[in-house]
């Protein structure tokens, strides 16, 4: 076990893991600050025919940890590995050297989750291990969780088309003086606005993806067979699966408030809109057959979310 490591539960895997990893090294920031300094808010909408669910959405940027490292300039070491033996040897060496390691996983393979859906990019902190299991510091759990070593290897090298993993590992290096990461807030906000307004993935990401999503989601029952599961999964990834509520926008509004930005109120309105939309998806998912009234409401709530986001990101870029 890493002596002195403290697991503090949080809302979202990546920001909780970053906060706890840095806290061990004496760098203390809030979870919301970790999300914001990684320019962590985004939106993805991808059709994955043949996958379950067949429509994938997510409100957080795919490379939070990498962007946090780049924007803050903190001495974080990111490593990837071409096979599971090498990646485990590196993680084990970090723990043996008295350092926790942030690992990216597909939670589908972790023993403390049910295997209901693949979710790659889930961040945990390796705090210890024995001959059979790894001890993981994981988001909202109040105690360290255990996963068999063979399943951790599968989780760290999952090949999901959305986010293939190569044993990604982040540790804190020993590179001298450390600046206050909060000084990167302005750069991080600018990056976040840019990746929503001019996303590198075109209409799969950012506002272009949200526009396409808002135009299509109300018609899911006529377009896809698994409309019920897609609606339920959409509710979960907006409101339940480690977002802090409101598709990460509630956490982001707190970050904006912490750094003194007036747009915090607008981000909070966006969060409320996402929560209302998620409830509409939940209600529709509980009907055995598609109910036009419920899917009409979904279309209306999606349009309202889009309008608020169309106001938020230009204001932050301004």
C-alpha positions, 0 to 999 in steps of 0.5 A: 500500500502507498503509505499516507495516501488518502481516498476522498470521495467525489462526483466524477472519476477524472476530477476526483482522481486528479484531486486525490493524486495531487493531494498526496503530493501536497497540491490541494485543489477542489474537484471542480477546479480539477475539472475546470483546469482540464477544460473538462466539459464537452459533448459527444454524440456518436452512432454505434450501430452494432454496439449497446447502446447504439447511441453514445453521448458524453458531456466530458472531454475525452482527454481530461487528464492530458489537458490538465497536465498541458494547461497547468504545467504541473510535473505530471508524467503520462505514460502508455504501454503496448502490452499489459505486462509492461503497464502493470510492471510500471504501475506496480513500480510506482506503488513500490516506490511509495507513489499512487498512480492514476490509471484509465480503465473501462469500468465494464471489467472492474469487479466492483461494477456490474458489466452492463455497458462499456465505459472507457476512460474511467479514472481510478488511483492505484493505492496498493496491490497484493498477489491477487487484487489491486486496491483502487481509489474510485470516485464516490466509493467511501472505501478502497475497492478491489479488482482482480489483477487480470481484470484490471489488465483487461480494463486498462487495455480495452479496445472500445471504438470510442476510446481505446486504452493503452495502459494509460498511467499518470503519476506526479514527477519530482521536477522541482518547484510547483506553481499554483495550478489555479493560474491556468484558469483563464487558459483552461476556460478559453480552451474549453470554449474553443473545443465546444465552438470549433471542435476537432471532431466536427459534428461528433463533438461540441456544439455541432454534435449537440445541434445534430443530437437535438435534431435527432433525439426526439426521433430515436424510436423510429430510427433505432431498435434499442431506443429504450436502452439509449434513453435510459443510458442517456439519462444515466450519463447526464445525471447519474454516472459521475457527472455531479448532475446536469451533464458536468455543467453544475460542477463547471458552474462551481469552478467558474464561480470559484475563479470569479467568472460571471458566466457561472450563473449561465452554466448553472442554468445549462446544468438545470436544463440538462437535468430536466432533459435527463428526466424526460429521457428517464420517463420515456425509457420506462414506457414499454412502447414509445409514447409520442407525448414523452418523445415530443417533450424530449425534443423540446427539452433538447432544444432548450438545452441547445439554446442555453449552450449556444449562449454559454460558450460564446460568452466564455470565449468572448 
